Amino acid sequence: MAVIKPFKGIRPPKNLVEKVASRPYDVLNSEEARTEAAGNPMSLYHIIKPEIDFEPGTDEHDEKVYNKAVENFTKFKNDGWLVQDEKEKYYVYAQTMNGKTQYGLVVCAHVDDYMEGRIKKHELTRRDKEEDRMKHVRINNANIEPVFFAYSHNNELDEIVAAIIKNEPEYNFVAPGDGFGHHFWVINDDTTIARITEIFAGIPSLYIADGHHRSAAAALVGDEKRRQNPHHTGNEEYNYFMAVCFPDNQLNIIDYNRVVKDLNNLTDEEFLSKLEKSFVVEKTGTDTYKPNKLHNFSLYLSGEWYSLTAKEGTYNDNDPIGVLDVTISSNLILDEILGIKDLRSDKRIDFVGGIRGLGELKKRVDSGEMRVALALYPVSMKQLIDIADTGNIMPPKTTWFEPKLRSGLVIHELV
């Protein structure tokens, strides 16, 4: 069962939140962060991407960069840009995109739940990325950024959240750039806090939606700290890490598409002919074609859009991995025809989040940078949960969640 607890969040004052809040560390590069933080010493990028405080080109993994994160985190607290709540609380964090709002509870999840598989993952993590975030957590002694969890929706939790959001939010702003709304409430009532903890204790599992590396890093540092503490009791703050938990019925996964640099020495005609072995191929013309159901794909090649529908017998609907369109396209198009064996390392392929729209695929092919684009029907939350529950792992670059969590609304210290 899911063990959670409230925590004494470290947060910006209401009048500073828009200056502090930032995008997550892993959705932009150093130069983009440098540009976004320009002229704003309060930007959280100074903590989560502290290489921006050094000369361009500075290695973000240099020891002095990690040390700068600590220096900046301390400065933010000393200068009152981040202030710790006096008591342990939960928080509601809501996000609005395209007129739809999803409501999450900000909690501390237990390290044991991650280590023992009650917090379930659907992606593999890379050790180098884990180690980078472990250093960041370790040296700051804090979870500066939250991870994004899902849980099987619960009617009583929905009612509790609905009552809380009737009050004026602590933070309420539209983020620059993406235009998404971010809304944040503080839960102060002890009875409500206790009941939230009790309800989660009856929820069997939590699911990592976004932030597999941050989850791994936070849990591994917590486990490391308790092994290093000869007086460990189990009540220490490092036994927990910060997460925003959303009910599964409020979340949508956006398509995650592919662009490829060449046709593996095939002509357009040869490539399309090979596709006909496993797909019903239909030219749809120059107007953008978007996949409309599972096992239907969109292909853009030489100024034309095509509908590809996988033929019966090319996939197994009873196999939670084999039924995924990302598996079908990886096996029957990228591997079998284009010779791309490893999606994680092959430099001929790139991935485009569906938030950018299919126009981005067209743009990258029309520019000559890429030769062909492939759009997929998005994975469902049910598929994600089924895969996690059966202990399976999705292929790389399968899910894309939007909107991303804004960092800097609240921080969890491990002491």
C-alpha positions as a LaTeX table, in Angstrom:
\begin{tabular}{lrrr}
\hline
Residue & $x$ (\AA) & $y$ (\AA) & $z$ (\AA) \\
\hline
Met1 & 0.00 & 0.00 & 0.00 \\
Ala2 & 1.18 & 3.54 & $-0.71$ \\
Val3 & 2.93 & 5.21 & 2.22 \\
Ile4 & 2.90 & 8.99 & 2.03 \\
Lys5 & 3.42 & 11.84 & 4.48 \\
Pro6 & 3.04 & 15.62 & 4.58 \\
Phe7 & 6.18 & 17.76 & 4.69 \\
Lys8 & 7.39 & 21.25 & 5.53 \\
Gly9 & 7.59 & 22.63 & 2.03 \\
Ile10 & 10.12 & 25.28 & 1.08 \\
Arg11 & 8.29 & 27.73 & $-1.18$ \\
Pro12 & 8.59 & 31.18 & $-2.72$ \\
Pro13 & 6.51 & 34.00 & $-1.25$ \\
Lys14 & 3.33 & 34.61 & $-3.22$ \\
Asn15 & 4.68 & 37.76 & $-4.88$ \\
Leu16 & 7.86 & 36.01 & $-6.10$ \\
Val17 & 6.53 & 32.70 & $-7.40$ \\
Glu18 & 6.51 & 33.72 & $-11.06$ \\
Lys19 & 10.14 & 34.85 & $-10.82$ \\
Val20 & 11.25 & 31.62 & $-9.12$ \\
Ala21 & 9.21 & 29.00 & $-11.01$ \\
Ser22 & 10.84 & 27.32 & $-14.01$ \\
Arg23 & 10.48 & 24.50 & $-16.45$ \\
Pro24 & 11.99 & 21.12 & $-15.39$ \\
Tyr25 & 15.76 & 20.76 & $-15.76$ \\
Asp26 & 15.53 & 18.12 & $-18.48$ \\
Val27 & 13.26 & 19.84 & $-21.01$ \\
Leu28 & 15.72 & 22.50 & $-22.09$ \\
Asn29 & 19.45 & 22.83 & $-22.65$ \\
Ser30 & 21.92 & 25.08 & $-20.86$ \\
Glu31 & 21.72 & 27.91 & $-23.37$ \\
Glu32 & 17.92 & 27.92 & $-23.33$ \\
Ala33 & 18.01 & 28.06 & $-19.53$ \\
Arg34 & 20.57 & 30.87 & $-19.67$ \\
Thr35 & 18.25 & 32.84 & $-21.97$ \\
Glu36 & 15.15 & 32.25 & $-19.86$ \\
Ala37 & 16.96 & 33.23 & $-16.64$ \\
Ala38 & 18.60 & 36.33 & $-18.11$ \\
Gly39 & 18.20 & 39.31 & $-15.77$ \\
Asn40 & 16.39 & 37.21 & $-13.16$ \\
Pro41 & 18.58 & 36.17 & $-10.20$ \\
Met42 & 15.54 & 34.48 & $-8.60$ \\
Ser43 & 15.04 & 31.94 & $-11.39$ \\
Leu44 & 15.20 & 28.34 & $-10.15$ \\
Tyr45 & 17.49 & 27.61 & $-13.12$ \\
His46 & 20.31 & 28.97 & $-10.94$ \\
Ile47 & 19.76 & 25.88 & $-8.74$ \\
Ile48 & 18.64 & 23.19 & $-11.19$ \\
Lys49 & 20.89 & 24.27 & $-14.09$ \\
Pro50 & 23.65 & 26.17 & $-12.27$ \\
Glu51 & 26.02 & 25.91 & $-15.23$ \\
Ile52 & 24.28 & 29.08 & $-16.46$ \\
Asp53 & 26.29 & 31.00 & $-13.84$ \\
Phe54 & 29.54 & 30.02 & $-15.58$ \\
Glu55 & 30.98 & 30.70 & $-19.00$ \\
Pro56 & 29.03 & 29.12 & $-21.89$ \\
Gly57 & 30.33 & 25.64 & $-22.61$ \\
Thr58 & 31.04 & 24.83 & $-18.95$ \\
Asp59 & 30.44 & 21.11 & $-18.32$ \\
Glu60 & 27.19 & 20.80 & $-16.36$ \\
His61 & 28.66 & 17.77 & $-14.57$ \\
Asp62 & 31.71 & 19.66 & $-13.25$ \\
Glu63 & 32.02 & 19.52 & $-9.46$ \\
Lys64 & 32.03 & 23.31 & $-9.26$ \\
Val65 & 28.63 & 23.37 & $-10.99$ \\
Tyr66 & 27.06 & 21.08 & $-8.37$ \\
Asn67 & 28.64 & 23.20 & $-5.64$ \\
Lys68 & 27.16 & 26.31 & $-7.25$ \\
Ala69 & 23.71 & 24.74 & $-6.95$ \\
Val70 & 24.19 & 24.47 & $-3.19$ \\
Glu71 & 25.50 & 28.02 & $-2.95$ \\
Asn72 & 22.50 & 29.32 & $-4.88$ \\
Phe73 & 19.99 & 27.22 & $-2.91$ \\
Thr74 & 21.43 & 28.66 & 0.31 \\
Lys75 & 21.25 & 32.19 & $-1.09$ \\
Phe76 & 17.61 & 31.75 & $-2.11$ \\
Lys77 & 16.75 & 30.74 & 1.47 \\
Asn78 & 18.89 & 33.44 & 3.11 \\
Asp79 & 17.42 & 36.16 & 0.90 \\
Gly80 & 13.82 & 35.07 & 1.54 \\
Trp81 & 13.18 & 33.95 & $-2.03$ \\
Leu82 & 12.38 & 30.51 & $-0.61$ \\
Val83 & 10.77 & 30.13 & 2.83 \\
Gln84 & 9.98 & 26.93 & 4.73 \\
Asp85 & 6.48 & 26.26 & 6.05 \\
Glu86 & 6.29 & 25.94 & 9.82 \\
Lys87 & 4.33 & 22.66 & 9.87 \\
Glu88 & 4.02 & 19.58 & 7.70 \\
Lys89 & 1.39 & 20.00 & 4.99 \\
Tyr90 & 0.07 & 18.58 & 1.77 \\
Tyr91 & $-0.56$ & 20.78 & $-1.25$ \\
Val92 & $-2.82$ & 20.73 & $-4.30$ \\
Tyr93 & $-1.15$ & 21.56 & $-7.60$ \\
Ala94 & $-3.40$ & 21.99 & $-10.64$ \\
Gln95 & $-2.46$ & 22.61 & $-14.27$ \\
Thr96 & $-4.65$ & 23.96 & $-17.05$ \\
Met97 & $-3.95$ & 23.23 & $-20.72$ \\
Asn98 & $-6.35$ & 23.82 & $-23.61$ \\
Gly99 & $-9.21$ & 24.51 & $-21.20$ \\
Lys100 & $-8.74$ & 21.25 & $-19.25$ \\
Thr101 & $-7.48$ & 21.22 & $-15.65$ \\
Gln102 & $-5.90$ & 18.28 & $-13.81$ \\
Tyr103 & $-5.52$ & 18.29 & $-10.03$ \\
Gly104 & $-2.61$ & 16.63 & $-8.22$ \\
Leu105 & $-1.69$ & 16.20 & $-4.56$ \\
Val106 & 1.86 & 17.14 & $-3.60$ \\
Val107 & 3.08 & 14.55 & $-1.09$ \\
Cys108 & 6.19 & 12.79 & 0.09 \\
Ala109 & 6.36 & 9.19 & $-1.13$ \\
His110 & 8.31 & 6.50 & 0.71 \\
Val111 & 11.70 & 5.25 & $-0.49$ \\
Asp112 & 10.69 & 1.66 & 0.40 \\
Asp113 & 7.70 & 1.84 & $-1.93$ \\
Tyr114 & 10.08 & 2.60 & $-4.80$ \\
Met115 & 12.74 & 0.07 & $-3.80$ \\
Glu116 & 10.15 & $-2.70$ & $-3.30$ \\
Gly117 & 8.13 & $-2.01$ & $-6.44$ \\
Arg118 & 4.95 & $-0.45$ & $-5.07$ \\
Ile119 & 5.90 & 2.68 & $-6.98$ \\
Lys120 & 5.84 & 1.20 & $-10.46$ \\
Lys121 & 7.85 & 2.26 & $-13.49$ \\
His122 & 7.32 & 1.67 & $-17.19$ \\
Glu123 & 10.68 & 2.89 & $-18.55$ \\
Leu124 & 14.30 & 1.87 & $-18.15$ \\
Thr125 & 16.67 & 4.43 & $-16.65$ \\
Arg126 & 20.25 & 5.18 & $-17.62$ \\
Arg127 & 22.84 & 5.00 & $-14.85$ \\
Asp128 & 24.66 & 8.17 & $-15.96$ \\
Lys129 & 21.45 & 10.20 & $-15.75$ \\
Glu130 & 20.60 & 8.64 & $-12.39$ \\
Glu131 & 24.03 & 9.56 & $-11.04$ \\
Asp132 & 23.73 & 13.16 & $-12.21$ \\
Arg133 & 20.44 & 13.62 & $-10.34$ \\
Met134 & 21.75 & 11.67 & $-7.34$ \\
Lys135 & 24.63 & 14.15 & $-7.03$ \\
His136 & 22.16 & 17.03 & $-7.24$ \\
Val137 & 19.90 & 15.56 & $-4.53$ \\
Arg138 & 22.85 & 14.51 & $-2.39$ \\
Ile139 & 24.71 & 17.82 & $-2.44$ \\
Asn140 & 21.59 & 19.97 & $-1.92$ \\
Asn141 & 20.15 & 17.53 & 0.62 \\
Ala142 & 16.80 & 18.20 & $-1.00$ \\
Asn143 & 14.38 & 17.21 & $-3.75$ \\
Ile144 & 14.42 & 20.51 & $-5.60$ \\
Glu145 & 12.02 & 19.26 & $-8.28$ \\
Pro146 & 9.02 & 16.93 & $-7.90$ \\
Val147 & 8.31 & 13.76 & $-9.82$ \\
Phe148 & 5.00 & 13.11 & $-11.59$ \\
Phe149 & 2.97 & 10.12 & $-10.32$ \\
Ala150 & $-0.42$ & 8.71 & $-11.21$ \\
Tyr151 & $-2.77$ & 6.68 & $-9.00$ \\
Ser152 & $-6.04$ & 4.83 & $-9.55$ \\
His153 & $-8.63$ & 7.53 & $-9.01$ \\
Asn154 & $-10.42$ & 7.62 & $-5.67$ \\
Asn155 & $-13.80$ & 9.33 & $-5.18$ \\
Glu156 & $-13.10$ & 10.51 & $-1.65$ \\
Leu157 & $-9.80$ & 12.11 & $-2.66$ \\
Asp158 & $-11.64$ & 13.81 & $-5.53$ \\
Glu159 & $-14.14$ & 15.22 & $-3.01$ \\
Ile160 & $-11.38$ & 16.44 & $-0.68$ \\
Val161 & $-9.60$ & 18.20 & $-3.54$ \\
Ala162 & $-12.87$ & 19.70 & $-4.79$ \\
Ala163 & $-13.47$ & 21.22 & $-1.35$ \\
Ile164 & $-9.94$ & 22.64 & $-1.12$ \\
Ile165 & $-9.99$ & 24.34 & $-4.50$ \\
Lys166 & $-13.08$ & 26.33 & $-3.55$ \\
Asn167 & $-10.66$ & 28.50 & $-1.58$ \\
Glu168 & $-8.39$ & 31.16 & $-3.06$ \\
Pro169 & $-5.21$ & 29.55 & $-4.43$ \\
Glu170 & $-1.86$ & 30.45 & $-2.92$ \\
Tyr171 & $-0.36$ & 30.69 & $-6.41$ \\
Asn172 & $-2.25$ & 31.28 & $-9.64$ \\
Phe173 & $-0.39$ & 32.23 & $-12.82$ \\
Val174 & 0.06 & 31.49 & $-16.50$ \\
Ala175 & 3.58 & 30.37 & $-17.40$ \\
Pro176 & 5.38 & 32.34 & $-20.09$ \\
Gly177 & 6.05 & 30.57 & $-23.35$ \\
Asp178 & 3.56 & 27.70 & $-23.14$ \\
Gly179 & 0.55 & 29.62 & $-21.82$ \\
Phe180 & $-0.41$ & 26.85 & $-19.38$ \\
Gly181 & $-2.09$ & 27.77 & $-16.10$ \\
His182 & $-0.56$ & 26.73 & $-12.77$ \\
His183 & $-2.62$ & 26.82 & $-9.56$ \\
Phe184 & $-1.49$ & 25.86 & $-6.06$ \\
Trp185 & $-3.31$ & 25.47 & $-2.74$ \\
Val186 & $-1.87$ & 24.80 & 0.74 \\
Ile187 & $-3.68$ & 22.22 & 2.89 \\
Asn188 & $-3.48$ & 23.34 & 6.52 \\
Asp189 & $-6.27$ & 21.36 & 8.18 \\
Asp190 & $-4.85$ & 18.52 & 10.31 \\
Thr191 & $-7.95$ & 16.33 & 9.96 \\
Thr192 & $-7.83$ & 16.60 & 6.17 \\
Ile193 & $-4.09$ & 15.90 & 6.14 \\
Ala194 & $-4.58$ & 12.77 & 8.27 \\
Arg195 & $-7.41$ & 11.52 & 6.06 \\
Ile196 & $-5.38$ & 11.94 & 2.87 \\
Thr197 & $-2.62$ & 9.82 & 4.44 \\
Glu198 & $-5.18$ & 7.16 & 5.40 \\
Ile199 & $-6.75$ & 7.01 & 1.95 \\
Phe200 & $-3.38$ & 6.58 & 0.22 \\
Ala201 & $-2.62$ & 3.73 & 2.63 \\
Gly202 & $-5.44$ & 1.85 & 0.88 \\
Ile203 & $-4.12$ & 2.53 & $-2.64$ \\
Pro204 & $-2.01$ & $-0.47$ & $-3.74$ \\
Ser205 & 0.38 & 1.25 & $-6.13$ \\
Leu206 & 1.63 & 4.55 & $-7.47$ \\
Tyr207 & 2.79 & 4.84 & $-11.09$ \\
Ile208 & 5.63 & 6.99 & $-12.39$ \\
Ala209 & 4.19 & 9.01 & $-15.24$ \\
Asp210 & 7.12 & 11.36 & $-15.82$ \\
Gly211 & 10.46 & 11.60 & $-14.03$ \\
His212 & 11.88 & 8.08 & $-13.94$ \\
His213 & 15.45 & 9.34 & $-13.43$ \\
Arg214 & 14.46 & 11.80 & $-10.70$ \\
Ser215 & 12.46 & 9.06 & $-8.95$ \\
Ala216 & 15.36 & 6.63 & $-9.07$ \\
Ala217 & 17.84 & 9.25 & $-7.89$ \\
Ala218 & 15.67 & 10.43 & $-5.00$ \\
Ala219 & 14.98 & 6.88 & $-3.80$ \\
Leu220 & 18.60 & 5.76 & $-4.17$ \\
Val221 & 19.92 & 8.76 & $-2.21$ \\
Gly222 & 17.37 & 8.09 & 0.54 \\
Asp223 & 18.42 & 4.44 & 0.68 \\
Glu224 & 22.08 & 5.50 & 0.70 \\
Lys225 & 21.53 & 7.90 & 3.61 \\
Arg226 & 19.87 & 5.33 & 5.81 \\
Arg227 & 22.61 & 2.78 & 5.17 \\
Gln228 & 25.17 & 5.40 & 6.16 \\
Asn229 & 23.36 & 6.38 & 9.36 \\
Pro230 & 24.22 & 4.09 & 12.31 \\
His231 & 21.36 & 5.65 & 14.27 \\
His232 & 18.74 & 5.23 & 11.55 \\
Thr233 & 15.19 & 4.96 & 12.96 \\
Gly234 & 13.03 & 5.05 & 9.84 \\
Asn235 & 11.44 & 8.37 & 10.77 \\
Glu236 & 14.04 & 10.56 & 9.08 \\
Glu237 & 12.97 & 12.91 & 6.30 \\
Tyr238 & 15.38 & 11.24 & 3.85 \\
Asn239 & 13.11 & 8.18 & 3.86 \\
Tyr240 & 10.74 & 10.18 & 1.63 \\
Phe241 & 10.87 & 12.09 & $-1.63$ \\
Met242 & 8.55 & 14.64 & $-3.22$ \\
Ala243 & 5.94 & 13.73 & $-5.82$ \\
Val244 & 2.81 & 15.21 & $-7.36$ \\
Cys245 & 0.16 & 12.49 & $-7.59$ \\
Phe246 & $-2.63$ & 12.81 & $-10.16$ \\
Pro247 & $-5.68$ & 10.53 & $-10.53$ \\
Asp248 & $-5.30$ & 8.41 & $-13.64$ \\
Asn249 & $-8.69$ & 9.44 & $-15.08$ \\
Gln250 & $-7.54$ & 13.08 & $-15.37$ \\
Leu251 & $-4.37$ & 12.36 & $-17.36$ \\
Asn252 & $-3.83$ & 12.06 & $-21.08$ \\
Ile253 & $-0.71$ & 10.81 & $-22.79$ \\
Ile254 & 0.28 & 12.69 & $-25.92$ \\
Asp255 & 1.74 & 11.00 & $-28.99$ \\
Tyr256 & 5.53 & 10.69 & $-29.23$ \\
Asn257 & 6.61 & 10.69 & $-32.86$ \\
Arg258 & 9.68 & 9.78 & $-34.91$ \\
Val259 & 11.74 & 11.42 & $-37.67$ \\
Val260 & 14.46 & 9.56 & $-39.58$ \\
Lys261 & 17.38 & 10.97 & $-41.58$ \\
Asp262 & 17.40 & 8.49 & $-44.47$ \\
Leu263 & 15.56 & 5.58 & $-46.09$ \\
Asn264 & 18.40 & 3.07 & $-45.62$ \\
Asn265 & 19.45 & 3.42 & $-49.30$ \\
Leu266 & 15.90 & 2.81 & $-50.54$ \\
Thr267 & 13.99 & 4.96 & $-53.03$ \\
Asp268 & 10.57 & 6.27 & $-52.04$ \\
Glu269 & 8.93 & 3.60 & $-54.20$ \\
Glu270 & 11.02 & 0.77 & $-52.71$ \\
Phe271 & 10.32 & 1.98 & $-49.16$ \\
Leu272 & 6.56 & 2.20 & $-49.73$ \\
Ser273 & 6.57 & $-1.21$ & $-51.41$ \\
Lys274 & 8.27 & $-2.79$ & $-48.40$ \\
Leu275 & 5.71 & $-1.17$ & $-46.07$ \\
Glu276 & 2.91 & $-2.98$ & $-47.94$ \\
Lys277 & 4.10 & $-6.32$ & $-46.53$ \\
Ser278 & 2.82 & $-5.41$ & $-43.05$ \\
Phe279 & 0.58 & $-2.37$ & $-43.59$ \\
Val280 & $-2.34$ & $-1.18$ & $-45.67$ \\
Val281 & $-0.75$ & 1.91 & $-47.25$ \\
Glu282 & $-3.03$ & 4.73 & $-48.45$ \\
Lys283 & $-1.85$ & 8.07 & $-49.82$ \\
Thr284 & $-3.92$ & 10.86 & $-48.24$ \\
Gly285 & $-2.40$ & 13.83 & $-50.07$ \\
Thr286 & $-0.73$ & 17.04 & $-48.96$ \\
Asp287 & $-3.10$ & 17.80 & $-46.07$ \\
Thr288 & $-1.83$ & 16.67 & $-42.66$ \\
Tyr289 & $-3.05$ & 13.20 & $-41.72$ \\
Lys290 & $-3.30$ & 12.29 & $-38.03$ \\
Pro291 & $-3.60$ & 8.67 & $-36.80$ \\
Asn292 & $-7.19$ & 8.03 & $-35.69$ \\
Lys293 & $-7.01$ & 4.73 & $-33.78$ \\
Leu294 & $-4.63$ & 2.10 & $-32.43$ \\
His295 & $-2.47$ & 0.41 & $-35.10$ \\
Asn296 & $-3.00$ & 3.30 & $-37.50$ \\
Phe297 & 0.04 & 5.44 & $-38.31$ \\
Ser298 & 0.74 & 8.62 & $-40.20$ \\
Leu299 & 3.72 & 8.80 & $-42.56$ \\
Tyr300 & 5.13 & 11.94 & $-44.19$ \\
Leu301 & 7.45 & 11.44 & $-47.15$ \\
Ser302 & 8.46 & 13.76 & $-50.01$ \\
Gly303 & 5.65 & 16.22 & $-49.46$ \\
Glu304 & 2.90 & 13.59 & $-49.18$ \\
Trp305 & 1.02 & 12.13 & $-46.18$ \\
Tyr306 & 0.12 & 8.45 & $-45.94$ \\
Ser307 & $-2.11$ & 6.39 & $-43.68$ \\
Leu308 & $-0.54$ & 3.09 & $-42.58$ \\
Thr309 & $-2.75$ & 0.47 & $-40.92$ \\
Ala310 & $-1.05$ & $-2.60$ & $-39.48$ \\
Lys311 & $-2.40$ & $-5.82$ & $-40.97$ \\
Glu312 & $-3.94$ & $-8.54$ & $-38.82$ \\
Gly313 & $-1.31$ & $-10.96$ & $-37.61$ \\
Thr314 & 1.48 & $-8.38$ & $-37.40$ \\
Tyr315 & 0.81 & $-7.71$ & $-33.70$ \\
Asn316 & $-0.52$ & $-9.53$ & $-30.65$ \\
Asp317 & $-3.34$ & $-7.80$ & $-28.78$ \\
Asn318 & $-2.80$ & $-10.15$ & $-25.82$ \\
Asp319 & 0.82 & $-9.05$ & $-25.34$ \\
Pro320 & 0.97 & $-5.77$ & $-23.34$ \\
Ile321 & 4.20 & $-4.79$ & $-25.11$ \\
Gly322 & 3.54 & $-6.33$ & $-28.52$ \\
Val323 & 0.21 & $-4.52$ & $-28.85$ \\
Leu324 & 1.85 & $-1.09$ & $-28.52$ \\
Asp325 & 2.08 & 0.92 & $-31.71$ \\
Val326 & 5.59 & 1.94 & $-30.72$ \\
Thr327 & 6.54 & $-1.77$ & $-30.76$ \\
Ile328 & 4.83 & $-2.39$ & $-34.10$ \\
Ser329 & 6.51 & 0.58 & $-35.76$ \\
Ser330 & 9.89 & $-0.15$ & $-34.18$ \\
Asn331 & 9.89 & $-3.77$ & $-35.32$ \\
Leu332 & 8.23 & $-3.56$ & $-38.73$ \\
Ile333 & 9.41 & $-0.15$ & $-39.98$ \\
Leu334 & 12.40 & 1.17 & $-38.09$ \\
Asp335 & 14.20 & $-2.14$ & $-37.62$ \\
Glu336 & 13.05 & $-4.39$ & $-40.47$ \\
Ile337 & 13.04 & $-1.76$ & $-43.25$ \\
Leu338 & 15.21 & 1.16 & $-42.09$ \\
Gly339 & 17.80 & $-0.83$ & $-40.14$ \\
Ile340 & 17.46 & 1.11 & $-36.89$ \\
Lys341 & 18.10 & $-1.47$ & $-34.16$ \\
Asp342 & 18.59 & 0.64 & $-31.02$ \\
Leu343 & 16.30 & 3.62 & $-30.49$ \\
Arg344 & 18.44 & 4.82 & $-27.59$ \\
Ser345 & 21.70 & 5.17 & $-29.47$ \\
Asp346 & 21.09 & 5.34 & $-33.24$ \\
Lys347 & 21.91 & 8.85 & $-34.50$ \\
Arg348 & 19.71 & 8.47 & $-37.59$ \\
Ile349 & 16.51 & 8.86 & $-35.59$ \\
Asp350 & 15.07 & 11.64 & $-33.47$ \\
Phe351 & 11.89 & 11.97 & $-31.43$ \\
Val352 & 9.29 & 14.74 & $-31.40$ \\
Gly353 & 6.73 & 15.21 & $-28.63$ \\
Gly354 & 3.17 & 15.48 & $-29.89$ \\
Ile355 & 2.78 & 18.82 & $-28.12$ \\
Arg356 & 4.67 & 20.32 & $-31.07$ \\
Gly357 & 2.04 & 19.07 & $-33.50$ \\
Leu358 & 2.43 & 17.20 & $-36.78$ \\
Gly359 & 3.48 & 20.43 & $-38.42$ \\
Glu360 & 6.84 & 20.02 & $-36.69$ \\
Leu361 & 7.30 & 16.65 & $-38.44$ \\
Lys362 & 6.51 & 18.22 & $-41.81$ \\
Lys363 & 8.87 & 21.09 & $-41.12$ \\
Arg364 & 11.80 & 18.83 & $-40.27$ \\
Val365 & 11.31 & 16.70 & $-43.39$ \\
Asp366 & 10.66 & 19.63 & $-45.73$ \\
Ser367 & 13.83 & 21.36 & $-44.47$ \\
Gly368 & 15.93 & 18.40 & $-45.65$ \\
Glu369 & 17.14 & 17.68 & $-42.11$ \\
Met370 & 15.05 & 14.50 & $-42.05$ \\
Arg371 & 13.88 & 12.19 & $-44.84$ \\
Val372 & 10.70 & 10.68 & $-43.39$ \\
Ala373 & 8.41 & 11.21 & $-40.39$ \\
Leu374 & 6.17 & 8.75 & $-38.56$ \\
Ala375 & 3.34 & 9.75 & $-36.22$ \\
Leu376 & 1.80 & 7.29 & $-33.73$ \\
Tyr377 & $-1.55$ & 7.06 & $-31.98$ \\
Pro378 & $-0.91$ & 7.86 & $-28.31$ \\
Val379 & $-0.62$ & 5.23 & $-25.60$ \\
Ser380 & $-3.50$ & 5.15 & $-23.09$ \\
Met381 & $-3.18$ & 5.38 & $-19.31$ \\
Lys382 & $-4.72$ & 1.89 & $-19.15$ \\
Gln383 & $-1.92$ & 0.52 & $-21.34$ \\
Leu384 & 0.70 & 2.23 & $-19.18$ \\
Ile385 & $-0.79$ & 0.84 & $-15.96$ \\
Asp386 & $-1.20$ & $-2.67$ & $-17.43$ \\
Ile387 & 2.46 & $-2.68$ & $-18.47$ \\
Ala388 & 3.64 & $-1.42$ & $-15.09$ \\
Asp389 & 1.43 & $-3.92$ & $-13.22$ \\
Thr390 & 2.80 & $-6.85$ & $-15.23$ \\
Gly391 & 6.39 & $-5.77$ & $-14.58$ \\
Asn392 & 7.04 & $-4.97$ & $-18.22$ \\
Ile393 & 8.99 & $-2.03$ & $-19.62$ \\
Met394 & 7.85 & 0.11 & $-22.53$ \\
Pro395 & 10.17 & 0.69 & $-25.48$ \\
Pro396 & 12.11 & 3.98 & $-25.42$ \\
Lys397 & 10.31 & 7.25 & $-26.19$ \\
Thr398 & 6.78 & 5.89 & $-25.83$ \\
Thr399 & 4.99 & 8.39 & $-23.58$ \\
Trp400 & 4.84 & 12.17 & $-23.51$ \\
Phe401 & 2.94 & 13.94 & $-20.74$ \\
Glu402 & 1.84 & 17.56 & $-20.93$ \\
Pro403 & 1.72 & 19.94 & $-19.27$ \\
Lys404 & 5.04 & 19.42 & $-17.50$ \\
Leu405 & 5.22 & 20.14 & $-13.79$ \\
Arg406 & 6.54 & 23.61 & $-13.02$ \\
Ser407 & 9.57 & 23.44 & $-10.74$ \\
Gly408 & 10.07 & 25.80 & $-7.81$ \\
Leu409 & 6.52 & 25.88 & $-6.44$ \\
Val410 & 7.63 & 23.73 & $-3.51$ \\
Ile411 & 10.83 & 21.95 & $-2.44$ \\
His412 & 11.38 & 19.08 & 0.00 \\
Glu413 & 14.45 & 19.12 & 2.24 \\
Leu414 & 15.83 & 15.79 & 3.44 \\
Val415 & 16.51 & 17.05 & 6.97 \\
\hline
\end{tabular}
